[in-house]
């Protein structure tokens, strides 16, 4: 007896085994209406444009991301979660979705299908970064990829899909930022022009930007360090140094957005954070998020990515939307109502539990959402629980009802109730709730 008592006390005073890992979040039931809305709108909008769902593994070869993102990117340099498996292979939790989808495109022979192949995805991704509001180490994205066609009109299509997604969610205040960063024809000369501009000012740059100056000076525009802002504002912009084909493609994109009546702001400092982007880049921003973390998502064209991965040179364009940040904006725009519950089935005494459970099952079979609450407990406590769950109707069964083969049906909104025979339960509930 004493041993059992001591054992019980040790558990009562024990600290929790673990806490949620830093940079992660629990998506609780109250969050789910927002996530259901985002994922439902993603499926709807992607489907309207002919995009088909794809899912890739949570982890891939580390080399896939090293070759796609570029050694100068923050993703490769300091943000990837990597591990070695039992066969000494280096693997990484996927930090982004485009490179795995391009791999799958070739691995599965999708390059032999009618082009472009249009794909969309939702899922979790992983980067070791400093957590902030809306920025997590495990984060979630909705994205699309159109692979196999270099037309700038496909760039317009991708932008429109994203714009329509925000419109379906009824999130106001979204702004579209647009730029062209050229390609490997016009970009080399521009890189040297940028280096010439920055070289006399290297001592004024942040440490991170000095490293970017050597590896990829275009990424200097991606700096969020206040120390770099003044120099960024006066730097030459690549949009003023595009080759003729890049300039023509950018003209088509701007004309296409105008024809679709989608407003945009030309942002010559927009470069995106991964090295595989070429020509069109774009970003959706929301003022309510504030500061450097105001981007809800973005993307662009990546015509050189397939070749960087060792495949045949193949054009592509796409975007990735941050669901975690979008959820913040969505909550501000549209506070969610509690998930409606049709019926709260109450057993007032233990002997009646199986009987009420069976009633609940028969109503669920008719399409109603029913929660069963076993007894015993005070009736007023049961009704408070039904109200907190948002039930429209409560079924009450106690010893008196069982003896009379009746069920009390309470209208939770009108606060009225009536007793009906069991055989009349379905028809009565159907009248009150409008069918099942």
N, C-alpha and C positions, 0 to 999 in steps of 0.2 A: 504493500500500500504506500509506504514512504517512498519507495523507488519510483512508483508511478507519479506521485505528486511532484517529486523533484524534477522528473523528466518533463512534466507539463510546464513547470515554472521556467525551465530553461528555454522553452519555445516562446513563452509569453514575453520574455525580455530580449529575445534575439533581434538584431537589426535586420532590415530587409536584405535579401541575398544580393540584389543588384538594382541599379537604377537605369533608366533609359540612357543609352549612349549619347554623348554630346554630339549635337549636329543632326539628330534624328527627331522624329515627331510621331506621336500616336494620333492616327486619324480616327477620332471617336465618332459614335453614332450621330452626334449633332453636326459633325463635319460632312457626313456622307451625302446629304442632299446637294451640296455644292460640287462634290466630286462626281456624283451621278450626272449632274447637269453638264459639267465640263466634258466628261467622257461621252455622254450622249450626243452633245453638239459636235464633238470631234468625229464620231462615227457618221452622223448625219451629213455634215458638210463635206467630209472626205468622200463619202459615198456619192454625193451629188455630182462630183467631178470625176468619178470613176476610179478613185483610189481604193486599193484593196488592203486589208489588214495583213501585217507581217509581225512576227515576234522572233527576236534573236536571243541567244543565250545571255544570261546575266554576266558571265565572264568569257573573255576571249584571250587569245595570245597577246602578251604585252607588246610584241613587235607590231601588231596591227595598228595600235594607237601611236606608237613611236613613229611609224612611217607616215601615218595619215596626218596627225596633228602637227608634226614638226618638232624638232628638238628645242626650238626657241619658245614654244608655247608653254604657258603656265601649267596646262594640263599635264604635259609630259614631265616638265621640270620639277614640279613639286606637289601635284594634286592627285596623282593616280594611286589607288589602292592596289598594290601588287603582292603576289605571293608565289611561292614555288610549290608545285605539287609533288607527289611521291615519285614521279618520273623525272624530277629536276627540270620541269618545264616552267618557264615564267609566265604566269597568267595575271590578268588584271580585271577587276570589276569594271564594267563598262562605264567610262566617264561621259560618253556621248553616243548618239544613235546612228549617225550617218555612215561611219566607216564599217560597222558590222553589217549594215544593210547593203552596202556596195559589195562586201565580201559575199553575202548570201546571194546577191544578184548574179554573180558569176558562178559560185559553187553550185547553185541550183539550175543553172542553164537559163535563167530568165533573160539573158542577153539574146537568146534565140527566139524570144516571143516578139509580137508586134511592139514597136517602140513608139513613145517612151513607155516604160513600165512605171505605173503609178502605185505607190505604196504608202500606207500610213501606219502609225504605231502609237501606243501609249505604254508607259512603264517606268520603273525606277532606274535611276542612274546614280553614280557615286563619284564624289570628288572630295579630297581632303582640303577643306578651305575653312576660313574663319567664319563660324556661323553668325548670321545676322537675321534681322526680320525678313522672312521670305526666302532666305538662303540656307540650305541644309547640306549636310554631307551625304545624306541619302535624299535625293530629290526626284521629282517626277516630271515627265514631259509628254506632250502630244506633239508628234511631228509627221511631216510628209516628205517623201522623196520622189522626184520624177527623173528617172535615169534613162539615158539613151537618146536625147534630143537636145540640140544646142540652141533651139530657137529662143530668142528673148521673150516671145509671147508666152512661153512656158514659165518664164520668170514672173510675168504678170499674173498668170494663173495661180502660181504658188502664193503670191502676195494676196490675191483676192480670196483664196481659201481661208487664209488667216484672218483677214479683215471680216469676212462673213462669220467666222467662228465667234469673234468678239461681239458681232452684231446679234447673233442668235442668243448669246448669253446676256444681252442687254447691258453690257458694260460700257458706259459712256466715258469720255475723257481719254480715249486711246488715240495716240498720235503715231503716224507712220514716218519713219526716218529712212532716207534713201541715199545711196552713194554707188559709185563704180570704182573699183580698185584695180581696173585694168587686168592684163594677163602677162604671160612671160615674154610677150613681144615688147610691150611698152613699159613694163615694170622695172626691168634692170636699170635703164637709164634714170628712171625716177628715183630708185633707191640711192643712186650715187648723188643725185641732186639733193635729196634729203640729208644724206650724210654731210655734204658740203655745207648745208645750212646749219646743221647741229654741231659740227666739229668744233667751231670756236666757243661753243657754249656748254661743252660736256661737263664742266665743273659745276654748272648750275642745275644739272639734271639729278633726279633721284637715283639711288643706286640701281634700282631695277631697270630704269630707263637707260642707264649707261650700258648695262648688259644687253639690252634690246638693240641698242645702236649698232653693236657689232654683229649680232645674229640675224636680226630682221628689223631694220629701221622703220618699216611700215607700222610695226606694233607700238611705236612710240605714241601714236594717236590713241592707243587703247589704255594709256595710263590714266588712272583716276587720282594720282597724287597731285595735290594743289601746287606743289613745287614746280610741276611741269606745265601748268596751264598757260602761262604767258608765252612760252616758246611755241606751244602747240598752235596758239591763235595766229601767229605770224608765219608759220611754216608753209612752204609750198604744198599745194594739194594735187593729188594724182589726177583728179577729175579734170584738171586743166592741162594734163599732159598725156591724154589717152591717144592710142593709135587710132587710125580711121575705123577699123572694124569694131573696136571697143566703144568708140564714140557713137557709132551707128546703132549698136545694140542698146546702149543706154538711152538713145533717143527713142527707140521703139518702146522700151519699158516705160518711159515717162509719158509717151503718147498713149500707151495702153491704159495706164492708170487714170489719165485724164478722161479717156473715153468711158471708163467704168465709174467715173465720178468719185474716185477715191482720193481724198486730199493727202498730200505728203509734203514733208519738209526736206529739202536737199541738205544733207549733212556731210560736208567734205571730210570731217574727222572720223566718220564711221568706218571701221575696218573689220570688226568682229574679232574673236579671240583665237581662231584656229587658222593655221597656215594654209589650209587647202582651198580657201575661198578665192575666186576669180570673178572679175567683172561685177555683176550686180550683187550688192549686199544691202540688207534692210533690217530694220529693228522696230518693234512695237513698244512704245513707252507709255507710262501712265503717271501723271503728275502726283497722284496721291501717295505713291510709294516714296517719292522724294530722293534727293541726293544721287549717289552713284548707283543705287540699286533700283532705278526706276524702269528697267527693261522688263517687259513681260515675256519677251521672246524675240526671235529673229532668225535670219538665215541668209541664204544667197546661193550663188552658182559655184560649183566646184568641179570644173571641167578637167582639172589635173589630178584629181584624187585617185581614180582607178589606176592610172599609170604609176602613181607613187606607191600603190599597193602591189605592183607587179602584174597588173592585168592590162588588157588592151585599152588604149586611150578611149574614154567614153565620157560624154558630157553628163552633167547632172545638176539639179537644183532642188532646194528644199528648205524647210524651216524646222525649228524646235521651239515649242511654247512651254514656259515654265508654269506647271500647274500649281505649284505651291504659292508662287506670287500671285498668279491669277485668282486663286481662291481668296486671297486677302482683298483684292479689288472687287470680287464678286460678292463677298459678304457685305462690303460697304454699299454696294449698289442695290443688292436684293437680299435683305434679311430673310432667312428661310423660315417657313412655318414648320412646326413639328410634323413629323410623318404621321399621317392620319391613321387611326386604328378604328376599325368598324365596331368590333364587339369585345367586351371584357366579360368573360364568363366566370362567375364567382360561385365557389362552393363554400357554404357557411359551416359545414361540419365535415369531419374526416370521412365518415361512412358514405358521403355523397360524392366524393372526389372522382371516382371512376365514371360515375354516371354523367357528371358535368364535363369531364374530359371527353367522353364520347359525343356529347352534344356539340362541343367545340369542334371536334373532328368532322362531324357531319356538315357543319356550317362552312368550314374551310374547304370541304369538297365542292361546295357551291360557289367558291371564289371569294369568300369573305376573309378579311384579316382579323384573326381572333387570338386573343391572349387568354390562357387559362390560369386562374388564380385559385390554388387549393386553400382549404380552411385548416383549422378554425381561426377566426379573428372577428373583431367587432365589425358590424355592417358599415358603420360610418368610415372606418379605416379603409375598408375595401373600396368604397365609393370614392374616397379621396385618391386612392391609387388609380382607379379607372379614369378620374378626371385628369390626373397628371399625365397619363398616357394618351390623352386626347381621344378617348373612346367616344363614339357617338351613341352607343347603346351598351347597357350592362344587363347581363342575365344573372338572376339571383335564384339559387336553389338551396333550400335548407330542409330540415326534417318535415316541416309542415307542408311544403310544396311537394316533396316526394310522396307523402301520404295521399295527397289529393291528385297526384300525377299532373301537377301544374308547374309552370315556370313564370317567374316575375320578370317582366321586360321593362327596364327603366330607360327613358329618354334622357340622356345626360345633359342635353342642351336645355330642354324645356323643364327638366326636373319633375317629370310626371312618370307614373308607372302603371302597368296593368298586368293582370294575371291571365295566362292563356294555357289551354291544354297542350300537351307535348305535340300532338298531331297538328296544331295550328302554329307552331313555332316558326317554321320556315316562311309561311305566307305572311305572318305578321312582321317578321324581320324584313322581308322583302319589301313590304309596303313602307316601312319606316326608313329603309336605307336606299330604296329605289332600285331593287333588283340585285342579283349576284351573279 
